[in-house]
């Protein structure tokens, strides 16, 4: 050992530095391997626990959610015992399953064949119950376990307005690193919450050029908005009148998907103006997108004036 120390002391500095870097690299690689193996084992254990709990509690979870959705009183002893277990917060895996199936229940109600009024009532019962349980806090403060992006998505799906400050935190972080997968889901979360102020503020994300954003994504968000529809329509009319081409295109596509006729004159003027611009400079692809969106709108919304104008263009 002493001889090795003497050899090390006598080595040139460059060789010492090189050997140190090699040893540091090997140490880091070993740590990464150990971390990967430990994480893999932990995930297997986690999955095993989820599967075991799912087999044990799935029937009672579905029955509880069904009763909450329909407004029935939760009086069965097994259900009340189950709700009490959730309330003490000690079984985090069971709470995760409750949140997971709760989110799926809200989605199922939203896409169900019930009338809009019935869907709203059923969804409100679920949302209010989950709000009392403060599930939004569980999701946000365990976002590392759920995955940061998944936590953001679930905050929107739970539709608890008390989660707005947490979504605002995500929005603040978005502008620091411009991750548009987060940006899209931030706007969608505000839409599902029906928070008009937050939605309008975050909707400006759609106007930032990037490779992730797609018009269809934001039209989906607009159609997912669960707040005051009249205010949203008013905002889209103003967007249509503005010079911001991205938001004007989205407004046209939104009105097309909803067969909204009251803006057909504004859209016709947009079409004429866009064609004038494109005839001079055809390098801006978004101007062409505006033209195509306007033509598709008039395929859905009848306008004799627009039909005559489009026919003249074809000729």
PyMOL commands that set and color helices and strands:
alter all, ss='L'
color gray80, all
select helices_A, chain A and resi 2-10+13-70+77-88+92-110+116-132+135-141+143-146+148-158+161-177+180-193+196-207+215-224+229-241+245-257+264-280+285-300+304-314
alter helices_A, ss='H'
color red, helices_A
deselect
rebuild
show_as cartoon
